[in-house]
């Protein structure tokens, strides 16, 4: 099984990569770091999504307390 398939078990619903970041990042790991950080992080997630077909937020930065992925 490749990573694309393996990470599907962590998939959550969101309207876009931006919506995914806004909903699923912990507040102090994303929102409280300011607009410049949020813009940079969003661009990284968008690049990951384009390259791999999904993007993820690791457990330590996730509002859910676990890994979350977005497949679009």
Backbone torsions as a table, in degrees:
resi	resn	phi	psi	omega
1	UNK	NA	134.8	178.6
2	UNK	-89.0	171.2	-177.5
3	UNK	-62.5	-37.0	179.6
4	UNK	-55.9	-46.4	-179.8
5	UNK	-74.5	-40.9	-176.8
6	UNK	-63.0	-34.1	-175.9
7	UNK	-82.8	-8.9	-179.1
8	UNK	-61.5	-25.9	-179.7
9	UNK	-67.3	-13.1	178.9
10	UNK	-102.4	7.1	-174.9
11	UNK	-66.2	139.3	175.5
12	UNK	-126.0	165.0	-179.7
13	UNK	-90.8	137.7	174.9
14	UNK	-158.7	158.0	-178.5
15	UNK	-80.1	-26.2	-175.5
16	UNK	-163.2	174.8	176.0
17	UNK	-62.2	-41.2	178.6
18	UNK	-62.4	-45.6	178.1
19	UNK	-60.2	-41.9	176.9
20	UNK	-57.6	-49.3	-179.9
21	UNK	-62.9	-45.1	-179.0
22	UNK	-62.5	-39.8	-175.9
23	UNK	-81.1	-36.3	-165.6
24	UNK	-111.1	-5.6	171.7
25	UNK	-81.3	140.4	171.9
26	UNK	-60.5	145.0	-176.8
27	UNK	-55.8	-48.0	-177.3
28	UNK	-77.0	-10.0	177.3
29	UNK	-94.8	-3.5	-175.7
30	UNK	-146.6	-70.6	-172.7
31	UNK	-61.5	-40.7	-176.8
32	UNK	-79.4	-4.3	178.5
33	UNK	-85.8	-7.3	175.1
34	UNK	97.8	165.3	-174.6
35	UNK	-61.4	-42.1	-179.0
36	UNK	-59.9	-44.8	178.3
37	UNK	-64.9	-44.6	-179.1
38	UNK	-60.7	-42.3	178.4
39	UNK	-62.5	-45.0	179.5
40	UNK	-62.3	-48.5	-177.3
41	UNK	-63.3	-41.3	178.0
42	UNK	-60.4	-43.9	178.6
43	UNK	-61.1	-38.9	178.0
44	UNK	-65.0	-42.2	177.7
45	UNK	-65.0	-39.5	178.3
46	UNK	-64.1	-40.8	177.4
47	UNK	-64.2	-43.4	178.2
48	UNK	-61.3	-43.5	179.7
49	UNK	-61.2	-44.6	179.6
50	UNK	-66.4	-39.9	-176.7
51	UNK	-75.7	-41.3	-171.7
52	UNK	-110.3	-12.4	-178.8
53	UNK	87.5	2.3	174.8
54	UNK	-159.4	166.2	172.5
55	UNK	-137.0	158.4	-176.6
56	UNK	-137.6	155.5	170.9
57	UNK	-118.1	124.8	-178.4
58	UNK	-71.4	164.7	-176.6
59	UNK	-51.7	-43.1	-176.4
60	UNK	-68.1	-20.0	-179.0
61	UNK	-109.9	-1.6	-173.7
62	UNK	-88.2	138.0	176.4
63	UNK	-67.3	-18.6	-179.1
64	UNK	-86.9	-14.9	-175.7
65	UNK	86.3	1.3	178.3
66	UNK	-137.9	174.0	176.1
67	UNK	-64.2	140.1	172.6
68	UNK	-132.5	144.9	178.6
69	UNK	-129.4	156.1	177.7
70	UNK	-127.6	126.8	179.5
71	UNK	-111.4	-4.2	179.1
72	UNK	83.5	NA	NA
